[in-house]
């Protein structure tokens, strides 16, 4: 036990800025290496999805510097031209069509990539999940670097394909997981790697509907559980005609089966509720799970699970994601690290195993590591990660975190841009080689719920060995004209001992 007050370990603003300045020093790459002609060797980017989240991501990249917006694509010209995204949560973001009126604009990313391939170095993909890999795979085959919003793909086959293409074509990739680059996440990983809470065999992640009121410590779960209407599970939204001229609904659907156009607005498919539908997203597991389970993956050096199981309200939904779910994954030992059981829940349900513990149950999103010598809990919300708590509190009252072993980050967007400019494939913390296995694991939790049984997982052949009926969810389907290559198998991802073969 290091008996130095925790306050002595806090990184000062001056130290942090100094470390960032050192980290951001870079070597300008000649234009012939990047395949570009922009002045000052800026990275020419094309954007697939120029409204909502795409506008947010690219605006942040512009603040980081080093890019030139060379081409834009969106299936909804009006949404991409908005002054403020009032329909997109609480963020007030100017659409990229309005920010860059002179940039060439396209509705179909396939047309854009074909016509602009000699004018761009990299592609930013911020569409709904079901078109992530359709766009990123085409870009990577052209040798373009890719930044993709989470989840990396819509199903496990797509995710593995994206991971393989990134390696095959040697492109620099990043999946957007903003919390990963924070100081407090780095510090938590160092604490666990140092063994200061002992061997970790269990980890829990919860994600409430944080917009529901907290009911106090005497109520369990701490927020009300919403009712489930099974009739909603099987119904697409009713059609609202006509489809507006500024929206290409067929392109929005892309590889997904046909859904009637229900209109524009919150609670509908477009622009922001697509995650609630299996044909377009992976629900809260794919969304917040990418941010929260990421810390568990990183700190415990996880990759592919041995088993996955899931449960939720009512019967497995045919169309809609249910209002609450639980998932459990088991992972093998890794070197001298013990096997791990990882549990997830979302939607105002919690783990009874944690009910009696002295934890900040009011936190709407929490990550809890259970070690043999102590416990660590981290909060993430819509803003930065933190704070972090160590238990038992008396034991860790004068705790000082271990010395730094991890390089500090200057942000997910800056990382990607500088890695491209430095021609440094190892310069990003969430490349597809890392975010691919994370994404596969999260998607597998949904497969287990939809199949309704505990799955024994073979990551080499991408098979639930005890459930052939899971194949349709593992592989997914595409409408004609949107087919993707299948991932190459068998894949050399783990040893026989690790994979459970």
N, C-alpha and C positions, 0 to 999 in steps of 0.2 A: 504494500500500500504506500503510495506516495503522499506524504502528509504535507502537501503544499496547497494553499487555497486555490480553488478553481479559477478565481478571478485573475490570478497571475498568468494563466495560460491563454487568456483571450488575445486574439490577434488584433493588434492596433490597426487603425485605418492606414497609417503611414506604412506599416509593414506590408499590409495587403496590397496597397497601390504599388509599392516597390517591387513586390514579387510579380505582380501583373505586368509591370513595365518590362521586367526582365523576360518574362515568359512570352510577351508579344513581339519581341525583337524577331525580325524575319529577313530572309533573303529573297529578293525579288526574283521570280522565276522568269526566264526569257519567254517571249511570246510564242516561240515555236514549240516550247514544252507544253504550254497551256492551250495552244491552238486557238489563240484569240488575237484581236487587233485593237482592243480598247486602249485608250491612253493610260499611262501610268501603270500598265499591267494589272488593271482591275479584273476581277473575276466576273466574267459575263454570265449572268444567270437567266434562265427562263423559269417562269412560275406557272405551275399547274394548280389552279384554284386561287383566284385573285381577289375574292371578297373575304368576309369574315376572318377566319384564322390565318389565311394566307396573307391578308393585309397586315395583320398583327406581326407575323413572323418576319416578313420582309422589312417592315418598318423597324423592327429591332435589328435586323441585319444591317440596314442602312446606318443606324446609329453606331454599329460596330465598325463600319467602314470597310473599304476594300472591294466593294462589288459595284457592278453596273447592271441595272435591270434592262436586259436586252430584248425580252419578248414576254408576253403575258397571254394567259389562257384562262377562260372561265366559260362555263355553259350558260351562265346568267349574266348578261352584259349590264343589266341594271343594278344587280347586287354588287358587282365588281366596280360600279361607278358611284356608289353611295357616298354621301357626305359624312354620315355617321351610321354605324351599324347598330341601330337601336334594337333590331330584332336579334342581335347576337349577344345575349347576356348584357352585362353592364358596361362592356368596353365601348368606347367611342373611337372608332377607327375609320379613317378615310380609305375607301376602296382604291386598289392599285390602278384601276383604269383612270380614276380621277387624278391620282398622284403622278401618273406618267402618261399624259394624253398623247404623246408622240411615239410611244413604244408600239410596235406591231402587235395586233391582238387577234386571238383565235378562239373559236369555240371548241374545237377538237384538238386535244393535245397531240394526237398522232400526226395531224397535219402540221402543227407548229414544230414538232421535233424534226419532222422530215424537211421542212423548208428552212428552218433556222439552225440546223445542226452545225453549219460552218461558222456560225456567229455566236455560239454559246459554249461555255466550258462546264456548266453545272446546271442542275435542275432542282427546284424546290417543289415538293409535292405536298400539298395541303388540302387535298380533296377529302370527301368522306372515305372511310376505310376500304370500301369495296372496290375502289379504283386506285388505291395506292400502288400496288405492284404492277398493274397494267401500265401505269406511267413510268414507274421507276425501272422496271425491267427493260423497257424500250430505251430509256435514257442510258442505262448502264451498258447495253449492247452497243451503243454508239460511242462508248468510252467516256461518258459524261459522269461527273461526280454528282452524288444525290444526297439531299437532305429530305427526310420523310417525316411527316407527323406520325404519332403513334395511333394505333398499333401498326407494326411494320407491314402487315398484310391482313387480309380478311379471314384466311384459313391457314392451316398449318402447311399445306403444300405450297401455297403462295409465299409464306414466310421463309420456308427453307429454300425455295427458288431464289428469292431476293438475296439471301445470305450467300448462296453459291455463286450467283452472278457477280456480286461485289468482289469476291475472291478471284473469280475467273478473269475479270476484266481489270483488276487492280485499281479500281476507282476509290476515291475517298468518300466515305459515307458517314452519316450521322442520323440517328433517330432522335426526335425532339423529346428529351426528358429533362426539363429545366432544373428540377431539384438536384439532379445528379451532380451538377457542377457547383453546388453551394459549399461554402466552408464547413457548415455544420454536418453535412453528409460525409465529407472527407474525414472530419474528426471522428464521427461515429464509426466509420470503417476502421480507422486506426485503433480505436479503443477495442474493438472486437478482435482485430488481427493480433493485437498485443496480448490477448488472453485475459484482459482485466475483468471480464465477467465470466471467465472460465470457458468451458466447452459449451457451445450452443447446439442444442438438439431440437429446440422448438422455436418457432417464430409465428406471431399472430399479426394480421393486418386487418383493421376494420375501417369501414368507410360508410358513415351515416348519410342519410339525406340531410345535409347540413342546413338546408333551408327550413327544416322543421324545428320547433322550439325544444330546447333541452328541458327535461322534466325533473331534473334533480337526482341526487345519488340514491334516493330511496326507491326509484322506479327502474325496473329492468325489462327491456332495454331502455337506455336513457332517453330515447326518442320514440315516438309512437310508431308502431308497425302498421304500414298501410294495408288496406284490404286488397285482395286480389280478385279480379273479376275474370274467370276463365273464358268468358265469351270474347273478351278483348284479344285473347291470345291468337285466335285463328282468323281475325278479320283485318284485311287491309283497310286503309282509310278510304272513304268514299271519294269518287271522282268529282272534281270541280272543274267545269269547263267554262270558257276555253283556256287552253294553255297559253300564257302570254307570249307575244312574239319575241320578247327579249330572252326567253328561256328555251333552250333545247332540252326538253325533258328526256328524250331518248338517250342523249349523250349523258345526262345526269345519271340515269339508270345504269348506263354502261354495261358491264357484264352481268348485272343482277337480272332476275326475272322481271317481267313487266309488273309494275304497280301503277294503279291509276294516279293521276296527278291530283292531289287533294288541296292545292293552294299553297300559298307562301305564308310562313309565320312560325312562331314558337309552338311546339306541340305537334308540328307536322314533320314530314321528312326533310324538307328544305326550308330554312338553311341550317337548323341546329339540332334537330331531334332524331337524326338518322341513327344514332347509337342505340336507340331503343328498339330497333328492328333487326332481327337476325340477318336479313338479306343485305344489310348495309354496314353493320357494325358488330362489336363484341361487348356492348353494354358497359356497365361500370367497371367490370374487371379489365376490359381493354383500355378504358379511359384512366381512371385514378389508379388502377392496378399498375399501369406502366410507371407511374411516379413512385408509388409506395413499395410495391414488391421489388422494384429496382434496387432499393437499399438492401433488402434481404439477399438478393442475388449477388450483389457486389461484396457485401461484408462477409458472406459465408462461402463465396467462390462456387456458387451453384451453376449448373448448366442444364442438364436434361433430367426430368423426374423419372422415377421408377413406376409410380402409380399416380392416378388422379381420380378424385371422386367429387361429386357435387350434389347439392340439393337446393330447392327453391320453393317458392309458394305455388300451390296448385300443381298441376301436371306440367311437364315441360312444354313451353310455349312453342307453337308452330310458326308464329309470325313475330310476336312481341317478346322482348326481353322481360322477365318477370320483375316485380318491384323489389324483391330481395333474393339474394343467393348466398350460399356458402360453398367454398371449395377447399379441398385438402389435397396436398401433394406430398409425396415422400421422395427423398433424394438419398443417393448412396453416400457412403463415406468417401471423402476426397483426401487422399494422403493420410495425414495424421488427424484430420478433422472427422468428427463422428457423423453418422447419418442424421438427417434433418427431416422434421415434419413441419411443413408450412401450411398455415390455415388462413383463409380469407373469408370475410363476410362483408356484405354491403346491403344498404336499404333499411336501416334502423332495426337490424337484428345484431346481436352480439354473442360472444362466446361465454357460456356459463362457467368455463374454467377460469375466467378472469374476473368474475363477478365480485368475489370477496377480497380481491387484492387492492392495495392502496395505490390506485392508478388514477390518472386524470381522465376519468370516464366522460367528462364534458367535452373532451376533444372530439371533433366530428370525424377526423381522419387520424389514425394512430398506427404506429409500427412498434411491436413489442417483441424483444429478443429475450429468451429465457436461457440463461447460462447456469453452469454449475456453481459459480461463485457470485452471481448477481444478475440483475436484469437491467436492460436499457430500453427506454421508450422515447420515441420521436414523434412529433406532430408535423403533419404537412397540411396546408390549406390551399386556398387559391393563390396566396402570396408565397413568400419565401418559406423554406422549411424551418422548423424549430418551434419551440425550444426542445431541449433534450433533457430527460430525467434519468438518473441512475438509482437503483434500489438494491438493498435496503438503504434508505436515506442516511441512517446513522453511520453505516459503514463507509459511505462515499461522501461524507460531509466535508472533508478536507482533500478531496480527490483532485489530482492534476492529471489531465490526459497525457498519454505518452508522447514522446518526440514525434515530429512529423516524419512520415515515411512516404507519403504520397505527394506528387507535384500538385500545386494548387491550380485551379482552373480559372480562366477568364471568361467563361460563359459558353453555352452550347453553340451559339451562332458564331461567336468569335473563333472558337476552336475550329469549326469546320472551314471557315473562310481562310484562316491562317494556315491550316493544314494543306489546303489547296495551293495557296501562294508559296508555301515552303516545299511543295511536292513531298509531303510527309504523311504517308498513309497511317502511321501510328499516332498522328497528332490529335485524334478525336477520342473521347472517352466512351461514346455510345455508338461505335461503328456497328454495322449490321452483324459482324461476327459476335458481338456481345448482345445487342438488342434483339437479334434473331432468336436465340434460345430463350430469352426472357419472353418475347412475344409468343413463341410456340407454347410455352408453359401456361401462360394466361389463357390462350385460346383453347388449350386442352382441358382446362377447368370448365369451360363452357360446353365442350363436347361431352364430358362426363355427365354434366347436368342433363343435357339433351338426350343422351342415351339412357340415363337412369340407372347406371351401375358403376362400380369401381373399375377403372380401366388399368390393365397392366400394359405399360408403355414400352414399345421398342423404337427408340429414336433413330436406329440405323435404317430401318425400313419404313418408318413412319406408320406404324400399325399398332392398334390396340389389340394385342394378341388374343384376348379373351372376348372380343366384341367386334366381329366383322361388320355389324350394323353401324359402327361408328365411322366407317369409311366415307360415307356420304357427307359427314360434317368435317372430317379431316381434309378431304380433297376439294369439297365444294363443287359447284357447277357454274358454267358460263353460258351466256346466250351466244348464238352463232355469230361469228365475227369477232368475238372477244376472247377466244381461247388463249391460254398461256402454256408454255412448255411445262412439262412435269419436272420436278427436281430429279437430279441424277441419284440413283440408288443401286446398290446399298451405299450408304455414306459412312465415312470413317470418322465418326464423331466421338466415340468413347471406346474404352477397352471392353472386352467381354465381361469382366468382373463388374465394371461400373454400370454397364447397360442392363445387367441382370440376365444376360443371355445364358 
